[in-house]
Amino acid sequence: MAWGQPDPEAIVRQSVANCERDWNAGATWAWTRTDVSDTDGKKEITVSEVVPIGGTPYERLIRKDGRPLSQDEQRRENRKYEKIVNLRLNEPPADRDARIRKYEDERAFLRDIPRAYKFSLLGAENVDGRPAWVIGITPRPDFVATAPHSAMLQRFQGKLWIDKEDLQWARAEAEAVDTVSIGWIVARVGPGARFTYEQTRVADGLWMPKHFHVSGVVRLMMLYAKEINEDVTYSDYHLEKQLRADKG
């Protein structure tokens, strides 16, 4: 790295630590998730309310295919919600700790990112009016995974846009350069699949997901190939300080 130039690996390393911190802080926030999925020409739209219950999020369906839920559907969702509330209010401490640990481990692979890639500083750009470093990522052939799911990191290359002030991921783009297995051979994403992930600043220094997009060919059960195009947006972030018992 030239004298006076920022170190892209150090920037990424700090951004990963910040992402993990915000992932844990997000357990006290609620938001709305809108999922638009187009698989082999069949389009589905679902809107969910995501709320924290006992330290981890719970996703509650509120709209489907552009319409509110029917009374029967709403009653089913309410029953599921109330069941989860009761379970988590009364679960043993050891079970609660295990549940929260499992939630935290869902992003444990992030910790392997600084070792999984070679980083190159490509310049700087504005993302939503905020200056960000643009950093290229290329898989290291000698990378050895140490966290759950982090072996998949070797199968992606792409770019990160890291906010200069907060050192948070404003945007990430990745392309699969090899087949990626999902859910232990239940599904495989083929080379050329593209992923886009964006975050937004919801509070002072706190960043949360804003948008996720994936497109490519998925092979289910290693037999059926399907073209997927999925778009997920996250909105209406607000703090949620206690368990709720909405009856709907």
Phi and psi restraints in degrees (value plus and minus 20) as a CYANA .aco file:
   2 ALA   PHI     -84.0   -44.0
   2 ALA   PSI     131.2   171.2
   3 TRP   PHI     -77.2   -37.2
   3 TRP   PSI     110.2   150.2
   4 GLY   PHI      68.7   108.7
   4 GLY   PSI     -31.9     8.1
   5 GLN   PHI    -101.9   -61.9
   5 GLN   PSI     121.4   161.4
   6 PRO   PHI     -86.4   -46.4
   6 PRO   PSI     130.2   170.2
   7 ASP   PHI    -108.7   -68.7
   7 ASP   PSI      91.2   131.2
   8 PRO   PHI     -81.8   -41.8
   8 PRO   PSI     -54.9   -14.9
   9 GLU   PHI     -85.8   -45.8
   9 GLU   PSI     -60.3   -20.3
  10 ALA   PHI     -84.9   -44.9
  10 ALA   PSI     -58.1   -18.1
  11 ILE   PHI     -83.4   -43.4
  11 ILE   PSI     -66.0   -26.0
  12 VAL   PHI     -85.1   -45.1
  12 VAL   PSI     -62.3   -22.3
  13 ARG   PHI     -79.0   -39.0
  13 ARG   PSI     -64.3   -24.3
  14 GLN   PHI     -89.5   -49.5
  14 GLN   PSI     -56.8   -16.8
  15 SER   PHI     -85.1   -45.1
  15 SER   PSI     -55.3   -15.3
  16 VAL   PHI     -86.0   -46.0
  16 VAL   PSI     -62.3   -22.3
  17 ALA   PHI     -81.2   -41.2
  17 ALA   PSI     -59.8   -19.8
  18 ASN   PHI     -88.1   -48.1
  18 ASN   PSI     -58.9   -18.9
  19 CYS   PHI     -81.1   -41.1
  19 CYS   PSI     -63.0   -23.0
  20 GLU   PHI     -86.0   -46.0
  20 GLU   PSI     -60.8   -20.8
  21 ARG   PHI     -80.2   -40.2
  21 ARG   PSI     -65.1   -25.1
  22 ASP   PHI     -91.8   -51.8
  22 ASP   PSI     -52.4   -12.4
  23 TRP   PHI     -78.7   -38.7
  23 TRP   PSI     -62.7   -22.7
  24 ASN   PHI     -91.4   -51.4
  24 ASN   PSI     -59.7   -19.7
  25 ALA   PHI     -84.4   -44.4
  25 ALA   PSI     -49.3    -9.3
  26 GLY   PHI     -85.1   -45.1
  26 GLY   PSI     -31.8     8.2
  27 ALA   PHI     -87.4   -47.4
  27 ALA   PSI     -30.1     9.9
  28 THR   PHI    -128.0   -88.0
  28 THR   PSI     -12.5    27.5
  29 TRP   PHI    -128.5   -88.5
  29 TRP   PSI     134.5   174.5
  30 ALA   PHI    -138.7   -98.7
  30 ALA   PSI     136.6   176.6
  31 TRP   PHI    -180.9  -140.9
  31 TRP   PSI     155.3   195.3
  32 THR   PHI    -130.6   -90.6
  32 THR   PSI     115.4   155.4
  33 ARG   PHI    -137.6   -97.6
  33 ARG   PSI     105.6   145.6
  34 THR   PHI    -135.4   -95.4
  34 THR   PSI     100.4   140.4
  35 ASP   PHI    -135.8   -95.8
  35 ASP   PSI      96.6   136.6
  36 VAL   PHI    -131.7   -91.7
  36 VAL   PSI      94.1   134.1
  37 SER   PHI    -138.8   -98.8
  37 SER   PSI     110.7   150.7
  38 ASP   PHI    -145.0  -105.0
  38 ASP   PSI      84.1   124.1
  39 THR   PHI    -137.0   -97.0
  39 THR   PSI      95.7   135.7
  40 ASP   PHI      30.8    70.8
  40 ASP   PSI      21.7    61.7
  41 GLY   PHI      64.0   104.0
  41 GLY   PSI     -23.4    16.6
  42 LYS   PHI    -117.8   -77.8
  42 LYS   PSI      96.8   136.8
  43 LYS   PHI    -120.7   -80.7
  43 LYS   PSI     113.0   153.0
  44 GLU   PHI    -151.6  -111.6
  44 GLU   PSI     121.0   161.0
  45 ILE   PHI    -148.8  -108.8
  45 ILE   PSI     105.5   145.5
  46 THR   PHI    -149.2  -109.2
  46 THR   PSI     123.6   163.6
  47 VAL   PHI    -142.1  -102.1
  47 VAL   PSI     108.4   148.4
  48 SER   PHI    -147.1  -107.1
  48 SER   PSI     129.8   169.8
  49 GLU   PHI    -118.8   -78.8
  49 GLU   PSI     104.6   144.6
  50 VAL   PHI    -127.7   -87.7
  50 VAL   PSI     101.0   141.0
  51 VAL   PHI    -149.4  -109.4
  51 VAL   PSI     128.3   168.3
  52 PRO   PHI    -100.9   -60.9
  52 PRO   PSI     112.0   152.0
  53 ILE   PHI    -151.2  -111.2
  53 ILE   PSI      91.0   131.0
  54 GLY   PHI      41.5    81.5
  54 GLY   PSI      15.1    55.1
  55 GLY   PHI      78.8   118.8
  55 GLY   PSI     -26.6    13.4
  56 THR   PHI    -158.7  -118.7
  56 THR   PSI     134.9   174.9
  57 PRO   PHI     -93.0   -53.0
  57 PRO   PSI     132.3   172.3
  58 TYR   PHI    -149.6  -109.6
  58 TYR   PSI     111.8   151.8
  59 GLU   PHI    -120.9   -80.9
  59 GLU   PSI     102.2   142.2
  60 ARG   PHI    -139.8   -99.8
  60 ARG   PSI      97.1   137.1
  61 LEU   PHI     -85.1   -45.1
  61 LEU   PSI     112.4   152.4
  62 ILE   PHI    -145.1  -105.1
  62 ILE   PSI     -41.1    -1.1
  63 ARG   PHI    -166.0  -126.0
  63 ARG   PSI     131.8   171.8
  64 LYS   PHI    -164.8  -124.8
  64 LYS   PSI     108.8   148.8
  65 ASP   PHI      32.4    72.4
  65 ASP   PSI      22.1    62.1
  66 GLY   PHI      59.5    99.5
  66 GLY   PSI     -11.8    28.2
  67 ARG   PHI    -151.3  -111.3
  67 ARG   PSI     134.0   174.0
  68 PRO   PHI     -85.0   -45.0
  68 PRO   PSI     139.4   179.4
  69 LEU   PHI     -87.3   -47.3
  69 LEU   PSI     128.5   168.5
  70 SER   PHI     -88.6   -48.6
  70 SER   PSI     149.0   189.0
  71 GLN   PHI     -80.3   -40.3
  71 GLN   PSI     -61.5   -21.5
  72 ASP   PHI     -84.8   -44.8
  72 ASP   PSI     -63.3   -23.3
  73 GLU   PHI     -83.1   -43.1
  73 GLU   PSI     -61.2   -21.2
  74 GLN   PHI     -85.8   -45.8
  74 GLN   PSI     -59.4   -19.4
  75 ARG   PHI     -82.8   -42.8
  75 ARG   PSI     -60.9   -20.9
  76 ARG   PHI     -82.4   -42.4
  76 ARG   PSI     -64.4   -24.4
  77 GLU   PHI     -83.3   -43.3
  77 GLU   PSI     -59.6   -19.6
  78 ASN   PHI     -84.5   -44.5
  78 ASN   PSI     -60.7   -20.7
  79 ARG   PHI     -84.3   -44.3
  79 ARG   PSI     -62.5   -22.5
  80 LYS   PHI     -83.1   -43.1
  80 LYS   PSI     -61.6   -21.6
  81 TYR   PHI     -82.7   -42.7
  81 TYR   PSI     -69.0   -29.0
  82 GLU   PHI     -84.2   -44.2
  82 GLU   PSI     -54.5   -14.5
  83 LYS   PHI     -83.3   -43.3
  83 LYS   PSI     -64.5   -24.5
  84 ILE   PHI     -84.7   -44.7
  84 ILE   PSI     -62.7   -22.7
  85 VAL   PHI     -77.5   -37.5
  85 VAL   PSI     -68.8   -28.8
  86 ASN   PHI     -83.0   -43.0
  86 ASN   PSI     -61.8   -21.8
  87 LEU   PHI     -81.8   -41.8
  87 LEU   PSI     -65.3   -25.3
  88 ARG   PHI     -96.7   -56.7
  88 ARG   PSI     -47.8    -7.8
  89 LEU   PHI     -89.3   -49.3
  89 LEU   PSI     -46.1    -6.1
  90 ASN   PHI    -135.2   -95.2
  90 ASN   PSI     -13.5    26.5
  91 GLU   PHI     -94.3   -54.3
  91 GLU   PSI     127.5   167.5
  92 PRO   PHI     -81.5   -41.5
  92 PRO   PSI     128.8   168.8
  93 PRO   PHI     -73.9   -33.9
  93 PRO   PSI     -57.8   -17.8
  94 ALA   PHI     -85.6   -45.6
  94 ALA   PSI     -58.4   -18.4
  95 ASP   PHI     -88.2   -48.2
  95 ASP   PSI     -60.3   -20.3
  96 ARG   PHI     -82.8   -42.8
  96 ARG   PSI     -64.3   -24.3
  97 ASP   PHI     -82.0   -42.0
  97 ASP   PSI     -60.4   -20.4
  98 ALA   PHI     -86.1   -46.1
  98 ALA   PSI     -59.4   -19.4
  99 ARG   PHI     -84.5   -44.5
  99 ARG   PSI     -65.2   -25.2
 100 ILE   PHI     -87.1   -47.1
 100 ILE   PSI     -58.7   -18.7
 101 ARG   PHI     -84.0   -44.0
 101 ARG   PSI     -60.0   -20.0
 102 LYS   PHI     -82.6   -42.6
 102 LYS   PSI     -61.1   -21.1
 103 TYR   PHI     -82.7   -42.7
 103 TYR   PSI     -64.3   -24.3
 104 GLU   PHI     -85.6   -45.6
 104 GLU   PSI     -53.3   -13.3
 105 ASP   PHI     -91.6   -51.6
 105 ASP   PSI     -34.4     5.6
 106 GLU   PHI     -81.2   -41.2
 106 GLU   PSI     -44.6    -4.6
 107 ARG   PHI    -134.7   -94.7
 107 ARG   PSI      -2.8    37.2
 108 ALA   PHI     -80.5   -40.5
 108 ALA   PSI     -46.1    -6.1
 109 PHE   PHI     -82.1   -42.1
 109 PHE   PSI     -42.7    -2.7
 110 LEU   PHI     -79.0   -39.0
 110 LEU   PSI     -52.9   -12.9
 111 ARG   PHI     -85.2   -45.2
 111 ARG   PSI     -42.1    -2.1
 112 ASP   PHI    -105.9   -65.9
 112 ASP   PSI     -29.6    10.4
 113 ILE   PHI     -77.8   -37.8
 113 ILE   PSI     -65.2   -25.2
 114 PRO   PHI     -79.5   -39.5
 114 PRO   PSI     -45.1    -5.1
 115 ARG   PHI    -115.4   -75.4
 115 ARG   PSI     -37.5     2.5
 116 ALA   PHI    -102.3   -62.3
 116 ALA   PSI     -38.6     1.4
 117 TYR   PHI    -151.3  -111.3
 117 TYR   PSI     136.5   176.5
 118 LYS   PHI    -113.0   -73.0
 118 LYS   PSI     118.4   158.4
 119 PHE   PHI    -136.7   -96.7
 119 PHE   PSI     120.9   160.9
 120 SER   PHI    -154.2  -114.2
 120 SER   PSI     112.7   152.7
 121 LEU   PHI     -99.8   -59.8
 121 LEU   PSI      95.9   135.9
 122 LEU   PHI    -116.5   -76.5
 122 LEU   PSI     -30.8     9.2
 123 GLY   PHI     117.6   157.6
 123 GLY   PSI    -173.7  -133.7
 124 ALA   PHI    -161.6  -121.6
 124 ALA   PSI     124.5   164.5
 125 GLU   PHI    -163.9  -123.9
 125 GLU   PSI     142.5   182.5
 126 ASN   PHI    -110.8   -70.8
 126 ASN   PSI     116.1   156.1
 127 VAL   PHI    -143.3  -103.3
 127 VAL   PSI      95.0   135.0
 128 ASP   PHI      33.9    73.9
 128 ASP   PSI      19.5    59.5
 129 GLY   PHI      61.9   101.9
 129 GLY   PSI     -15.7    24.3
 130 ARG   PHI    -136.2   -96.2
 130 ARG   PSI     114.9   154.9
 131 PRO   PHI     -88.3   -48.3
 131 PRO   PSI     119.3   159.3
 132 ALA   PHI    -160.7  -120.7
 132 ALA   PSI     126.0   166.0
 133 TRP   PHI     -94.9   -54.9
 133 TRP   PSI     122.0   162.0
 134 VAL   PHI    -128.6   -88.6
 134 VAL   PSI     100.7   140.7
 135 ILE   PHI    -146.7  -106.7
 135 ILE   PSI     105.6   145.6
 136 GLY   PHI    -102.5   -62.5
 136 GLY   PSI     124.6   164.6
 137 ILE   PHI    -146.1  -106.1
 137 ILE   PSI     109.8   149.8
 138 THR   PHI    -149.2  -109.2
 138 THR   PSI     109.9   149.9
 139 PRO   PHI     -79.9   -39.9
 139 PRO   PSI     120.5   160.5
 140 ARG   PHI    -106.9   -66.9
 140 ARG   PSI     106.8   146.8
 141 PRO   PHI     -86.5   -46.5
 141 PRO   PSI     -41.9    -1.9
 142 ASP   PHI    -117.1   -77.1
 142 ASP   PSI      -9.0    31.0
 143 PHE   PHI     -86.7   -46.7
 143 PHE   PSI     115.5   155.5
 144 VAL   PHI    -139.4   -99.4
 144 VAL   PSI      99.8   139.8
 145 ALA   PHI     -88.4   -48.4
 145 ALA   PSI     122.4   162.4
 146 THR   PHI    -144.0  -104.0
 146 THR   PSI     -25.8    14.2
 147 ALA   PHI    -146.4  -106.4
 147 ALA   PSI     137.1   177.1
 148 PRO   PHI     -76.3   -36.3
 148 PRO   PSI     114.4   154.4
 149 HIS   PHI      53.7    93.7
 149 HIS   PSI     -23.5    16.5
 150 SER   PHI     -96.7   -56.7
 150 SER   PSI     -32.0     8.0
 151 ALA   PHI     -81.0   -41.0
 151 ALA   PSI     -46.6    -6.6
 152 MET   PHI     -87.4   -47.4
 152 MET   PSI     -38.2     1.8
 153 LEU   PHI     -80.1   -40.1
 153 LEU   PSI     -52.0   -12.0
 154 GLN   PHI     -84.7   -44.7
 154 GLN   PSI     -34.6     5.4
 155 ARG   PHI    -118.5   -78.5
 155 ARG   PSI      -8.1    31.9
 156 PHE   PHI    -151.2  -111.2
 156 PHE   PSI     126.8   166.8
 157 GLN   PHI    -154.1  -114.1
 157 GLN   PSI     139.3   179.3
 158 GLY   PHI     149.4   189.4
 158 GLY   PSI    -168.2  -128.2
 159 LYS   PHI    -161.4  -121.4
 159 LYS   PSI     130.4   170.4
 160 LEU   PHI    -140.3  -100.3
 160 LEU   PSI     119.1   159.1
 161 TRP   PHI    -130.1   -90.1
 161 TRP   PSI      91.8   131.8
 162 ILE   PHI    -132.4   -92.4
 162 ILE   PSI      99.5   139.5
 163 ASP   PHI     -74.9   -34.9
 163 ASP   PSI     107.9   147.9
 164 LYS   PHI     -87.1   -47.1
 164 LYS   PSI     -55.9   -15.9
 165 GLU   PHI     -97.1   -57.1
 165 GLU   PSI     -70.9   -30.9
 166 ASP   PHI    -115.8   -75.8
 166 ASP   PSI     -28.1    11.9
 167 LEU   PHI      29.7    69.7
 167 LEU   PSI      34.3    74.3
 168 GLN   PHI    -142.3  -102.3
 168 GLN   PSI     134.7   174.7
 169 TRP   PHI     -92.2   -52.2
 169 TRP   PSI      89.5   129.5
 170 ALA   PHI    -101.4   -61.4
 170 ALA   PSI     -52.5   -12.5
 171 ARG   PHI    -179.5  -139.5
 171 ARG   PSI     127.4   167.4
 172 ALA   PHI    -160.7  -120.7
 172 ALA   PSI     117.8   157.8
 173 GLU   PHI    -147.6  -107.6
 173 GLU   PSI     114.8   154.8
 174 ALA   PHI    -161.5  -121.5
 174 ALA   PSI     129.0   169.0
 175 GLU   PHI    -147.0  -107.0
 175 GLU   PSI     113.4   153.4
 176 ALA   PHI     -92.0   -52.0
 176 ALA   PSI     107.1   147.1
 177 VAL   PHI    -122.5   -82.5
 177 VAL   PSI     -22.0    18.0
 178 ASP   PHI    -174.4  -134.4
 178 ASP   PSI     150.6   190.6
 179 THR   PHI     -87.3   -47.3
 179 THR   PSI     115.9   155.9
 180 VAL   PHI    -137.3   -97.3
 180 VAL   PSI     102.8   142.8
 181 SER   PHI    -105.8   -65.8
 181 SER   PSI     120.9   160.9
 182 ILE   PHI    -144.4  -104.4
 182 ILE   PSI     106.7   146.7
 183 GLY   PHI      47.1    87.1
 183 GLY   PSI      22.0    62.0
 184 TRP   PHI      33.1    73.1
 184 TRP   PSI      51.3    91.3
 185 ILE   PHI      43.7    83.7
 185 ILE   PSI     -15.0    25.0
 186 VAL   PHI     -85.9   -45.9
 186 VAL   PSI     -58.3   -18.3
 187 ALA   PHI    -163.0  -123.0
 187 ALA   PSI     128.7   168.7
 188 ARG   PHI    -151.9  -111.9
 188 ARG   PSI     111.6   151.6
 189 VAL   PHI    -115.4   -75.4
 189 VAL   PSI     108.0   148.0
 190 GLY   PHI    -102.2   -62.2
 190 GLY   PSI     144.6   184.6
 191 PRO   PHI     -75.7   -35.7
 191 PRO   PSI     124.8   164.8
 192 GLY   PHI      74.8   114.8
 192 GLY   PSI     -32.7     7.3
 193 ALA   PHI     -81.1   -41.1
 193 ALA   PSI     121.2   161.2
 194 ARG   PHI    -140.4  -100.4
 194 ARG   PSI     120.8   160.8
 195 PHE   PHI    -147.4  -107.4
 195 PHE   PSI     117.4   157.4
 196 THR   PHI    -149.5  -109.5
 196 THR   PSI     113.2   153.2
 197 TYR   PHI    -153.5  -113.5
 197 TYR   PSI     110.6   150.6
 198 GLU   PHI    -149.3  -109.3
 198 GLU   PSI     127.2   167.2
 199 GLN   PHI    -142.5  -102.5
 199 GLN   PSI     143.4   183.4
 200 THR   PHI    -156.0  -116.0
 200 THR   PSI     132.8   172.8
 201 ARG   PHI    -104.8   -64.8
 201 ARG   PSI      91.4   131.4
 202 VAL   PHI    -119.0   -79.0
 202 VAL   PSI     -35.0     5.0
 203 ALA   PHI    -177.9  -137.9
 203 ALA   PSI     156.7   196.7
 204 ASP   PHI     -79.9   -39.9
 204 ASP   PSI      86.4   126.4
 205 GLY   PHI      59.0    99.0
 205 GLY   PSI     -21.9    18.1
 206 LEU   PHI    -125.8   -85.8
 206 LEU   PSI     103.4   143.4
 207 TRP   PHI    -136.7   -96.7
 207 TRP   PSI     120.0   160.0
 208 MET   PHI    -153.5  -113.5
 208 MET   PSI     141.8   181.8
 209 PRO   PHI     -78.7   -38.7
 209 PRO   PSI     122.3   162.3
 210 LYS   PHI    -137.0   -97.0
 210 LYS   PSI     -59.5   -19.5
 211 HIS   PHI    -179.1  -139.1
 211 HIS   PSI     120.4   160.4
 212 PHE   PHI    -158.1  -118.1
 212 PHE   PSI     114.6   154.6
 213 HIS   PHI    -157.0  -117.0
 213 HIS   PSI     117.5   157.5
 214 VAL   PHI    -156.7  -116.7
 214 VAL   PSI     119.0   159.0
 215 SER   PHI    -163.5  -123.5
 215 SER   PSI     123.1   163.1
 216 GLY   PHI     136.8   176.8
 216 GLY   PSI    -187.6  -147.6
 217 VAL   PHI    -127.4   -87.4
 217 VAL   PSI     106.9   146.9
 218 VAL   PHI    -132.2   -92.2
 218 VAL   PSI     114.0   154.0
 219 ARG   PHI    -126.5   -86.5
 219 ARG   PSI      96.2   136.2
 220 LEU   PHI    -109.7   -69.7
 220 LEU   PSI     112.9   152.9
 221 MET   PHI      32.0    72.0
 221 MET   PSI       5.9    45.9
 222 MET   PHI      43.5    83.5
 222 MET   PSI      -3.4    36.6
 223 LEU   PHI    -142.9  -102.9
 223 LEU   PSI     -69.7   -29.7
 224 TYR   PHI    -125.4   -85.4
 224 TYR   PSI      98.0   138.0
 225 ALA   PHI    -109.5   -69.5
 225 ALA   PSI     111.9   151.9
 226 LYS   PHI    -153.0  -113.0
 226 LYS   PSI     118.0   158.0
 227 GLU   PHI    -104.4   -64.4
 227 GLU   PSI     103.7   143.7
 228 ILE   PHI    -137.3   -97.3
 228 ILE   PSI     129.6   169.6
 229 ASN   PHI    -168.4  -128.4
 229 ASN   PSI      81.6   121.6
 230 GLU   PHI    -140.5  -100.5
 230 GLU   PSI     114.8   154.8
 231 ASP   PHI    -148.6  -108.6
 231 ASP   PSI     101.7   141.7
 232 VAL   PHI    -142.1  -102.1
 232 VAL   PSI     108.5   148.5
 233 THR   PHI    -139.4   -99.4
 233 THR   PSI     129.0   169.0
 234 TYR   PHI    -143.6  -103.6
 234 TYR   PSI     113.0   153.0
 235 SER   PHI    -170.5  -130.5
 235 SER   PSI     156.5   196.5
 236 ASP   PHI      35.3    75.3
 236 ASP   PSI      28.2    68.2
 237 TYR   PHI     -89.9   -49.9
 237 TYR   PSI     115.1   155.1
 238 HIS   PHI    -177.7  -137.7
 238 HIS   PSI     131.6   171.6
 239 LEU   PHI     -90.2   -50.2
 239 LEU   PSI     120.4   160.4
 240 GLU   PHI    -146.2  -106.2
 240 GLU   PSI      91.8   131.8
 241 LYS   PHI    -118.1   -78.1
 241 LYS   PSI     -29.6    10.4
 242 GLN   PHI    -171.4  -131.4
 242 GLN   PSI     141.6   181.6
 243 LEU   PHI     -82.4   -42.4
 243 LEU   PSI     122.6   162.6
 244 ARG   PHI    -135.4   -95.4
 244 ARG   PSI     135.4   175.4
 245 ALA   PHI    -151.3  -111.3
 245 ALA   PSI      38.4    78.4
 246 ASP   PHI     -83.0   -43.0
 246 ASP   PSI     117.9   157.9
 247 LYS   PHI    -117.3   -77.3
 247 LYS   PSI     -40.4    -0.4
